[in-house]
């Protein structure tokens, strides 16, 4: 087993497709197939089920995937640290940001950081908080924005923002004239919600569980402009961070009867390597 074979295996396991894996690795598809076959031969194990042009991991493949994530993550860290020591790279910040924060909180901060460090490259991935946690663990991301609640010990977190979650309705909705909205009244309405895996949806799921209620989901989308349009036209209501509708003339923000605030943190893999570029970004964020 060599590292190239392991990289090929990991890419195929990630995409469950040899062609897409080859594209990620900048290799010819037959070369990827041969590398995986040689790995299976060396290990005397079948790592993929191949049926009807579809592939899936075998139980043995699942076990190797766990190890490959750790090995390749450490390899990436070693390569980057050695590159920094030899002065071969100018630095890159790799960060995962949920769409709500990416659209309404981070743009000026990212521009300010780029102005301060013009030679550093910023690589921003939009994803839900659960996906961000997994990408931090696998080494696909160096930093990620998460809700600071029930996080695994594998993550090191630094709190940087606390923001209120509010009920969002249009100006003709009866809630618009109320000083606050109860959880029970909110869940009696048809809702436009993010898909599972995003902190917006986790917030809703936690409220439901705490009050033993069930949401009436009319629309499910991660597109914030679409959600705002749905609410503005009276087809449903939703929740947002207060910052999302600040200055929006068509929408009204009403607090919950028991106001809810989310604590947000910037996270990295505990014990993982952070480059000087990522440390500079972390220090910059905490200084804000």
N, C-alpha and C positions, 0 to 999 in steps of 0.2 A: 504494500500500500504506500503510495507516495502522495504528496500534497496536491499535485495536479489532478490525480484521480479523485481525491477527496473533494476538491473544488468543483469538479464536474458532477460528482454525486450530489453535492449540496445544492447546486444550481438546478439540477433535474428534480430533486426532492422539493425544492421551493416552488417551481413552476408546474411540476407534474407534466412536463412537456419537453422533449429533447430539442425541438427547434428553438423555443424561447430561451432555454438554457444556453444553447449555443450562441444566440444573439447577445445574451448578457456577458458571456465569456469572450466574445469576439473570436469564436472558433467555428470551424465547419461542423455541421451537425453529425456527420459520420465519425469525426474525431471524438466528439463527446460520447457517442454511443460505444465506441471502441474502448475509451477510457473507463467507462462504467462496467463494461463487460470484463475488462482486465481486473478491475477491483473485485468484482464478484468472484472471478476465478481465483484470485489470490486469497480471498477470504473463505472460499469454498461455501459461499452463501448466496442465496437469491435475495437481492435487495429491493427489486421492483416486481410487482405483478404486471404482466403485459397481456392484456386481453382486449380484442376488438379495437385496436389502435388507441386504447386508453391505458394509462399506467397509474399505479398506486403503490405506496410503500408496503412492503411486507413487515411483519413484526420485527424481523432482524434489521430491516431498513430504518424503522422508527428508532431503534436503539442507536444505530450508527448516526442518524441525524442529530440526536442529542449530543453525541461526542463531537461531531463535525462542527456544530455551532460554536462550541467552546474552543476547539482547536483553531478554527479559522478566525475567530474573534481575537484570540491571543496572537495569531500570526499578523493580523492587520495592525494590532497595537505595536508589535515589535517593529514592523516595517516603518510605521509612521514615526516612532520614537527614534529609530536609527536615521531616518531621513532628516529629522529635525536636527539631530546632533551633527550631521554632516552638512547641514545648510542647503539641502537639495530641494526643499519645498518652502513655499512662502506661507503656507498655512491655510487650513480650511475649517470652517465651523459647520458642523452637521447637526441640525436641530429639527425635532418634530413638534408641530404646533397644531392644536385643534383649530378648525376653520373659524369658529366664532372669535377667538383671540387673534388668529392670523389676519382676519379682516379688519378688526376694530381696535386692537391694542398694540400690536407689534409693528405695523408699518413704520411709524416714526422712529421707534427704537432701533429697528434694523437699519434704517437710513442713517441714523446718528452714529451707530456703531461702524458702519461702512465709511462714513466720513472721517471717523477717528482712525480707522485702520484700513486705508484704501487698498492695501496689497493683499488683504485676506479675502478668501472666497467664502461666500455664504451659500450653504446648501440647505434649503428649507423644504421639509416634507409635511404635507397636510394629512393628518390622520386622527382617528379617535384615540382617546386616552389609553384604551386597552391595547390597541395596535402599537402605540408609542412605547408602552411598557415592554412589549415583546421585542420590538426592534432595539430597544436599549439593551435588553438582556442578550440578544443575539449579536450585538455589535454593529448592526446596520445603522444605528444612530449613536451619536456621542452624548447629546443632550436632548431633553424632551420636556414639554410642559404637561403637567398632570395635576389632577385634583388631589390635594394633600389629605387623603382619607383612605384608610385600609390598604396602604401600600405594602408590597412585599419587602422583606428585609434585604433583598438583593439590590434595592435602589437606595441611593443617597440623595436626599432632597434638601432644597433651600427655598423656603417660602419667600414670595416676592409680591403677592397681590391678594387682596380680599375684596370680593365684589358681590353685590346683592343680585340674587335671582328674583325677577319680577314677573308678574302676570302681564301679558301683552295683548291688547285688544284694539279694535278700531274705535273711532270717536263716537259712533252710534251705538255701541254695545252698552247694555245697562251697567256693566262693571265700571265703565269709564267715569261714572259719576260717584263711585264709592271710594271711601278713603283706603279701604283694604279689601282683600278677598280671602275667604276661608278656603282651606284645602278641599273641603267637601264640595263647595260651590264650584271651584275650579274643575274638579273631575266630573262634575255633572254636565260639562260642556264638551262639544266635539273639539278635538285637539289636532294641531299640526306639530309633529315631533320629529326630532332627529332619529336616525336608525340606531339600533343597539351598538354599543361600543364607544359612544361619544358621551362626554360628561353631562351634556344636556339631557340625554336619555337616561343615564344612570341616576341623575337627580330626580327625574320623574319616577323611575322604578323604586327608588328609596322612599319617596313620599307615599307611593301606593302601598308599599310593604308596611310602613310605619302606621298608616291609617286604615289598612285592610280595605283598600279601594281598588277599582279597576279603571284604567283610562279608556276613553272612547276615542280611539285613534281614527281620524278621518283622512289625514295625510301623513305620509312618512317620507321625509326628504332631508338631506344634509345641505341643501342649497338655501342659504340664508335669504337672498333676494326673493326666491320663490316663496318661502315661508312668510316673509313680510307682506308679499302681495296677497297671499291667501288670507292672512289676517286682516289686511286693509280692506279687502273686498267682502269681509264678513262671513267667510266660509268656515272659519275655525278660529280658535285662540291658541296661544302658546305661552311658553316662558322663554326669557332671554336674560343674559346679563344686562344690567341696566345700561351699560355703555353702548349696547347695540342699537338702541332706539333714541339715544340722546340727540335732540335736535330734529327728530323725524316728526313732521307735522301731521302725518296720517295716522300715527299710532300713539297709544296711551300706555304708560307704565303705571301699574298699581302694585303696591307691595302685598305680600301675603299677610294675613292677620298676625301670624307669628313670623316676622321677617326672617328670611333665609339668606345666609351669606356663604359663598364658597371660598375656601382657601386654596389658592393655586401656587404651585411650586415648580421650580426648574429642577429636573432630576437627571442623574447620571448613574451608570452602573457602579455599585459599591465595589471598591477595590480595582476598578478598571483604569486603564490609562487615559488621561485627558491631556491632549496636546496643549502647547502654549497658546494656540489660537483659541481653543475651546475654553481654557482657563481665563483668557482675556475677556471672552464673551460672558462667562459666568460672573466674573468680577464686575463687568460693566452693568449687567442686569441687576445685581444686588445693590450696586451703588445708586440705582435709580429710585 
